[in-house]
Amino acid sequence: MAPLSYDSMRNLILDNISLLRDVAVFTPELLTAIFREETNFQNIKQMGGGPAVGFGQVERDTIKMVNKAFNMNFTPDGILGDGNLSVQIASCTLSLLLRGTRSKMGALNGYAGC
């Protein structure tokens, strides 16, 4: 699958803006940067067979935690099959981490696995 262009990725994020969480903290610009760094705007499985999926490379165990915390029903296959869901799961993951750490940097470090 070819990567999305910057403009296409940006539009996809903006198309989902009403469904994103903590947008004032985790802006569309920040999500764009994360998706560029993680997958070069590709909605893919983690290279090497790892457990992460989507533009933001959210791990399967994290997907389960997000589903429980926000009463959602994300699945790895659903995320990989729908760019909108891929954007939304990354936003929900950051929001869940923000809840736990109570700081933007703590959430970003958690997202990065630090």
Secondary structure by P-SEA (a helix, b strand, c coil): cccccaaaaaaaaaaacccccccccccaaaaaaaaaaccccccccccccccccccccccaaaaaaaaaaacccccaaaaaacaaaaaaaaaaaaaaaaaacccaaaaaaaaacc
